[in-house]
Amino acid sequence: MTEAILEVEGLRKTFGDAVAVADVSFSLRPGHALAVVGESGSGKTTVARMVVGLERPTAGRITACGRDRSQPPRSARERRRRGGEVQIVFQDPYSSLDPRQSPAAAVDEVLRLHTSLDPASRRRRVTELAGLVGLDERQMSARPAGLSGGQRQRVAIARALASEPRILILDESVAALDVSIQAQVLNVLTDVRERTGVAYLFISHDLAVVRQVADEIVVMRDGSIVERGPAARVLDEPHHQYTRLLRASVPGPGWRPARRAIRKEQEAR
Ligand SMILES: Nc1ncnc2c1ncn2[C@@H]1O[C@H](COP(=O)(O)OP(=O)(O)OP(=O)(O)O)[C@@H](O)[C@H]1O
């Protein structure tokens, strides 16, 4: 079995008396996509923030690319290396970009920080990354205000990929987009994974979205994992009642109000 690119063991985070993440363990294989699902407040974002280094774990271990990152980095170099290995794309494409900076300049900034490419090679790489996410030259030199939500999220993905991360965390990255635009960005993510071999940690409350991208799923409730397994199995034959509840609350073909769905499940057992 391939060694995990990301390993999380016994991860815990408390804020004062509040337990945001109780005890979470999972692993992600290179090039795979693991979704962390759960309703609002279940601790998904806190897990993502700890993995990328924005939040310090109260307990537990995070190993990415074979190196421990449970403790803060000891040097600027270490910080930069960690930043290169794991990148994150947030939910809100409107606030995640500098309004004064063109997408090309934003991507170039990351290339300058994380690579030793000369200016001409950086320009070529900016064009390559733009192609990877489906943005043209005009869009790459526009101001973010002149781009649509989907285009901005493509910029955020291109910028995140500029450091050639092995792991990309997508924290509700398509949640703010219209359904048709969501589908386009999810297609971009599928292409990117195929072409680069990057692994995804995909945080979402939306099971319909998760179905399109994830190989495996962990289901979080109140800071703990209540179910895990291959995506199709968890979505089509959930073992845990909470997963059934989540699934039942997704409007779509066969949708029923959650309470009734749960009662029916219980009656059927
Ligand atoms: N900085 C913080 N200070 C205090 N409590 C926090 C902080 N960050 C998160 N929490 C709490 O931790 C719990 C988990 O929050 P988290 O954002 O990780 O959940 P989530 O599943 O990602 O939900 P959402 O999708 O709404 O962001 C919540 O009860 C939240 O209020």
The ligand as an SDF file (V2000), in Angstrom:
LIG
                    3D

 31 33  0  0  0  0  0  0  0  0999 V2000
  -11.4760   30.6170   16.7970 N   0  0  0  0  0  0  0  0  0  0  0  0
  -12.4860   30.0020   17.4300 C   0  0  0  0  0  0  0  0  0  0  0  0
  -12.8380   30.3590   18.6790 N   0  0  0  0  0  0  0  0  0  0  0  0
  -13.8250   29.7460   19.3500 C   0  0  0  0  0  0  0  0  0  0  0  0
  -14.5760   28.7390   18.8430 N   0  0  0  0  0  0  0  0  0  0  0  0
  -14.2920   28.3360   17.5970 C   0  0  0  0  0  0  0  0  0  0  0  0
  -13.2390   28.9470   16.8180 C   0  0  0  0  0  0  0  0  0  0  0  0
  -13.2000   28.3340   15.6090 N   0  0  0  0  0  0  0  0  0  0  0  0
  -14.1690   27.3840   15.6250 C   0  0  0  0  0  0  0  0  0  0  0  0
  -14.8320   27.4050   16.8090 N   0  0  0  0  0  0  0  0  0  0  0  0
  -15.9430   26.5120   17.1920 C   0  0  0  0  0  0  0  0  0  0  0  0
  -15.5660   25.1770   16.9200 O   0  0  0  0  0  0  0  0  0  0  0  0
  -16.6540   24.4330   16.3920 C   0  0  0  0  0  0  0  0  0  0  0  0
  -16.2780   23.8490   15.0480 C   0  0  0  0  0  0  0  0  0  0  0  0
  -16.1620   24.9100   14.0890 O   0  0  0  0  0  0  0  0  0  0  0  0
  -15.7090   24.6780   12.5750 P   0  0  0  0  0  0  0  0  0  0  0  0
  -15.7120   26.0120   11.8970 O   0  0  0  0  0  0  0  0  0  0  0  0
  -14.4710   23.8860   12.5550 O   0  0  0  0  0  0  0  0  0  0  0  0
  -16.9120   23.7860   12.0330 O   0  0  0  0  0  0  0  0  0  0  0  0
  -17.3370   23.5020   10.5510 P   0  0  0  0  0  0  0  0  0  0  0  0
  -17.8110   22.1000   10.5350 O   0  0  0  0  0  0  0  0  0  0  0  0
  -16.2430   23.8500    9.6270 O   0  0  0  0  0  0  0  0  0  0  0  0
  -18.5640   24.4740   10.3410 O   0  0  0  0  0  0  0  0  0  0  0  0
  -18.7720   25.6150    9.2200 P   0  0  0  0  0  0  0  0  0  0  0  0
  -18.9880   24.8590    7.9420 O   0  0  0  0  0  0  0  0  0  0  0  0
  -19.9940   26.3430    9.6820 O   0  0  0  0  0  0  0  0  0  0  0  0
  -17.5240   26.4490    9.2370 O   0  0  0  0  0  0  0  0  0  0  0  0
  -17.8320   25.3820   16.3340 C   0  0  0  0  0  0  0  0  0  0  0  0
  -18.6240   25.1980   17.4690 O   0  0  0  0  0  0  0  0  0  0  0  0
  -17.1780   26.7510   16.3410 C   0  0  0  0  0  0  0  0  0  0  0  0
  -18.0200   27.6990   16.9260 O   0  0  0  0  0  0  0  0  0  0  0  0
  1  2  1  0
  2  3  1  0
  2  7  2  0
  3  4  2  0
  4  5  1  0
  5  6  2  0
  6  7  1  0
  6 10  1  0
  7  8  1  0
  8  9  2  0
  9 10  1  0
 10 11  1  0
 11 12  1  0
 11 30  1  0
 12 13  1  0
 13 14  1  0
 13 28  1  0
 14 15  1  0
 15 16  1  0
 16 17  2  0
 16 18  1  0
 16 19  1  0
 19 20  1  0
 20 21  2  0
 20 22  1  0
 20 23  1  0
 23 24  1  0
 24 25  2  0
 24 26  1  0
 24 27  1  0
 28 29  1  0
 28 30  1  0
 30 31  1  0
M  END
$$$$
